[in-house]
Amino acid sequence: MLISALDAPRRQLAEIDYALLWSVLLLLFGGLVMVYSASIAIAEGNRYTNNQPAYYLVRHGVFLCIGLVAAAVTFQVPLALWQKVAPWLFLIGAVLLAIVLIPGIGRDVNGARRWLSLGFANLQPSELMKLFAVLYAADYTVRKINVMHDLKQAFLPMFGAMAVVGMLLLKEPDFGAFVVIIAIAMGILFLGGLKPRLFALLSVGLLIAFTILIVVSPYRRDRIFGFMDPWGDAYGRGYQLSHSLIAFGRGEWFGVGLGGSVEKLFYLPEAHTDFLLAVIAEELGFVGVLVVVALFAVVVQRAFAIGRQCVQLDRLYPALVAMGIGIWFGVQSFINMGVNMGLLPTKGLTLPLMSFGGSGILANCVALAILLRVDWENRQLMRGGKL
């Protein structure tokens, strides 16, 4: 009995997608190294960090350990249980987004109120909401699968739920998280059978809505204009992007060497969070950026491959969860990379698995543990076992 119990974790490890697992681990631990490299100067010269060079390294390492432990626990949870609690998790996420907006409770940083202080760390509910949106949208689509052709029955209830979440996110404001969550919901609805014509019509409507949100908001307009011509106001609205582009230019093919970035020396704001890829580009060059892009491509490809395998096994909810996670990581990494390269307007979105941030690392690790669980359950069913 004891030997059998000890062998169970080994059997689980032998029945998982190693291409996915190693890609995730390389991104996580590569992110740990690059966060330290990008933050060492700012940590050493900041009173908030007690002038400790390893301040962000230690905190990110702790967040990473917490995320990995949470992932190990999450891997043991069957997908059927996630489906049962998905609506409640979504409701909890919406409540947390509302609590953030209460003066005196939500924490303000750089003019945005997105965090709840836990004393030892800050919780960012929008990061958790991305995971909850995947679980809820998948459950909603499964429940509505027979009426997915109907706009009123299939789309409008989901639209109402996402509108509430969207309004809360825009109040923070967190436009980047709003875009990612909308992409997740729309993507899962489309994969669940929403008519292409209806999907196209709704996509056009969303583009119009996003355009209106940008036009009526002065700071969003400034970001658009700064993105279109960062050198026109290189010391103002184009400051971050211009220095990011300088970092990419300095890196050339193979970079200036690990730790050799100049832009991270108080020139590039948020170098260890939103603009981590720029530091990677400067220190590791085009080759380093290409490796990061390839690893994210593997994660997204494996998520959709696992989802397709679920469809073949007639497991709709796990299929939509797996593909929803793929959409999440694909869209967020694409936006972050596009912002760093000057292809998209600046947004407060981190690079998944790599950038500094406890809430993001925790949500990412839990999501990928769920994805590995989906794959593990598929393998059990294919060999005739029970879940």
N, C-alpha and C positions, 0 to 999 in steps of 0.2 A: 504493500500500500504506500509506504513512504517513498520507495523508488519510483513508483508510478506518479506520485505527486510532484516529485522533483523533476521528472522527465517532461511534465506538461508544459512548462515554459519553453523548454528546448524544442519541443514539437511545434509550438506556436511560432518560434523564431525561424524554424525551418520551412514554414508555410506562409511566408510573406513575400511581397514584391521587393527584391533587393535593389533593383534599379531605382525605385522610388525612395527606399530607405536611405541608400547611400547619397543620393542627390540631396535629400533633405538634410542629412547630417553634414555634408560638405558645405551647404549654404549656411547652416547654423553656426558651425565652428569657424568657417571662413568669415562670417559676420562678426564673431567675437574678436577675431584678430584685427579686422578692419575698424571696428568700433574703437578698439584701444588705440590703433594708429591714428585715427581721425580725431580723437578726443584728448589725447595726452597733453597737447599744448594748452587747450582751453581749460582743462581740469587743473593744470598746474598754475595757471594764472587767474584763478577764480576763487574769491573768498567763500562762495557758497559751497565749494567742494573742499574747503580747508586746504587749498593748494596741493591736493594729493594727485599726482599724475595718473594713478591707477584707479581713480574714483569711479569713472564710468565703466572701466573694465570689471571691477569687482561687482558693481551693481548689475551689469549685464550678465555676468557669470552667474549671479544668484538667480536672476530672472530665468536664465537658460536652464538651470537646475530645476527650478520650480516647474517650468514648462515641460521638461522631460519626465518628471515624476507625474505630473498631471496627464501627460500623454500615455504613460504606462498604465495608469489607472483607467483612463478612457478606453484604451484598447480592449479592456475586459468587458465593456458594456455592449450588449447586443443592440443591433440597429432597431429592433422592434421597440426597445425601451425609449430610444431617442425619438421615434415616431410618436409615441404616446405623450411625451412631455414637450414636444416641439411647440405647440400653441402656448403653453405656459412659459416656456423660455422666452418666446417672442414678446409676451406680455411683460415679463420681468425686465427685458431689455428696454422696452418702451418706457416703463416706469423709471428706470435708471437714467434714461435720456432726459426725462422730465425733471428728475431730482437735480441733475447737473445745473439746470437753469435757475434753481432757487438761490437767490443772493445769500451769501454766507455759508452755503454748502458746496456749490460748485466752485472750483478753483480757476482763477483767471491766469492765463499765461499768454503774453504777447497780444492782448486784446481779444483772446478767444476763451470761452468758458467750456472746456471739454472734459475736465477731470474731477474726480471725487478723491479727496485726500483720505488715505487709510492710515496716516501716521508715518509708517515706514516706507510707503510708496503711494503713487497715485494710480487710481483706476480710471481707464478711459472706456466708458460704456460703448462708444461707437465701434470699438474694435470687437467687443463681444457680440455686438448687434450684427456684424457681418456673418458670424457663425450662426447665430440664431435665425437670421434671414434665410440662410441656406436650408436649415432644418425645417423651418416653418413653410417656406415656399414649396419644398418637396412634398411635405405632408398635405398642404393645401391642394396641390396639383393632383395628387393621388385621389383625394376625396372628390375632386371635381372632374375626374378624367372622362366621365361620360357626357359632360356638357361643355367641353373645351371649345366647341365651335360657337358657343353662345357668349356674346359680349357681356350681357347683363349678368348672367350667372357665373361665368368663369373669370372675367377680368375685373369687373367693378368692385367686388368685395376686396380683392387683393389690392386694387388701386387705392381704396379707402384706407386700408391698413398701412400701405407704403406712404400715402400722403401724410398721415399722422406722423410717421417716423421722419419723413422728409422735412416737415415743418419744424420738428424738434431739432433736427440736425442743422437746419439753416439758421435757427435761432442761436446756435452756439458761437459762431457759425462753423460748419464742417462740410463744405461743399464737396470735397473729395470723397469722404465716406458716403455721402448721399449718392454720388454717381456710381460708386462701387456697389452699393446695396440695390439700387435700381437695376443695374446691369445683372446682378445675381437673380433678382426676381423675374425680370423679363426673359432672361436666358432660360431659366427653369420652366417658365410657362411655355416658351416656344418649344423646348425639348419635350414637354409633356403633351404637345399636340395642338397648341394655339395656331389657328389658321395663318399661313404666311401673309395673306393680304391684310388681315387684322393686325398682325405683328408689325408689318410695314407701316400701316396707318398710325399705330400707337407710337412707333419709333419716330415718325415725323412729328407727331404731337409733342413728344418728349424733347426733341431738338428745339422746337419752337418755345417750349416752356423754359429750357435751359438758356436760350437766347434772351428771353424776357428777364430772367433772373440776373443775367449778366448786365443787361442794359440798365436796369433800375438800381443796380448796386454800384456806387462809385468805386469801391475798393476792388470789385471784380473787373470793372472796366479798366482800372489802372493795371491790373495784372495782365489783361489781354494786350493792352498797348505796350506794356513792358516786354511781353513775350515776343511781340511782332518786331520790335526794334530795341533790344536791350542796350545797345551802344548809344542810343539817342539820349538816355538818361542813366548812364552807367553808375552814377553815384546815388541814384534814387531808386525808382521802381525797377530798374533793370540790374540792380547791384548783384543779387544772388545769381541770376542767370549768367551775367557777364563773367563772373568769377568761376562759375561752373564750366563754362565754355573754355576759359583759360586753362582750367585743370585738364580738360580733355585734350586741349592742344599741346600742353606740356608733356602729356603721357606718351604721345606718339604710339609706336608699335609695342614696345615692351616696358614702358614706364620708366620713372626715375628711381625706382627701387622702393621696397617696403619701408615706410617711415620717412621717405624723402620728400613728401608733399610740402609745397610752400603755401598753397591755398588754404590748407587747414590751419595755418598760423594766424588766426583771427581775421582772415580775409573772407573766407566762405562761411556764411552763417549756417547753422544747423548741419555742419559737416558730418556729424555722427548719426544724424537721423534722416531728414528728407534728402540730403545731398551726399549720402554715403557713396553712391555710385561714382560721383565725380572724383572723390578721393581714390577710389579703386582705379579709375581711368588714369589718374595722374601717376599713381605709384606702380600699377601693374600694366598699364597701357591697354591698347586695343585687345591684346590677347587675353588679359585679365577680364575685361568687360565681356568678351566673347564667351569665356568659360562660364561666367555668371548667367549670361543669357541662355546658354546651352543647358545649364542645370535647371533653370526655371522651365525651359521648354520640355525637359524630361518629366518634371513634376506634373505639368499640365497634360502632356501626352498620356502619362500613366493614369491620371485621374479619369480621362475620357475613355481609355482602354478598359479600365476597371468598370466604368459605367456601362459600356457596351456589353461587357461580359455579364453584368447583372441583367440586362435586357434579354440576353439569350437564355438566362436562367429564370426569366419571368419574375424578376425582383425589381419592381418599378421604383419603390421608395429609395432603396439603396442606390439604384442607378442614378436617380435625380440628385441625391445627396453627393455622390462621387463627382458627377459632372458639374454640380453647383460649386463644389470646392475648386474644381478646375477653372471654372469661370472666374471665381473670386481671385485666385492667385494669378491667373493670366491677365485679367483686367488691371488689378492693382499694380503688379510688377510692370506692365506695359506703360501705365500712366506715370509711375515714378521714373522709369527709364526715359520716357519721352520728355518729362519735365527737366531732368538732368541734362539731356542732350539738346534742349531748346526746341524740341518738336511740338511740345504742348505747353499751355500756360502753367505757371507755378501754382501748385496745390499742396496742401499739408498732408501728403500721403507718404508713408514710409515704404521702404523696400521690404517686402515680406521676408521673414526668417533672418534678415541680416541687420536691419537698422536697430538702433538703441530704442528700447521701450518695452516695459514689462507687460502691459496689456496686450500689445501686438504679438509678442513672442508667445505668451500663454495661449491666446486665441489661435494662432497659427499651429502650435504644437498639438493642441486638442483637435483641431480640424483634420490635421494629417494623420493623427492616431485613428480618428473615425474612418478616414479613407483606407488606412491599412486594415482596419477591422472589416470593412466592406470586402476587401480583397480576400482576407482570411476566410470569411463566411462563404464566399464564392468557391474557394478551394475545397472547403468541407463538403459543400453540396455536390461538387463535381466528382468527388471520390466516393459519394454515397453516404457520407457521414451526417450527423445531426448537429444543429447549431446550439 
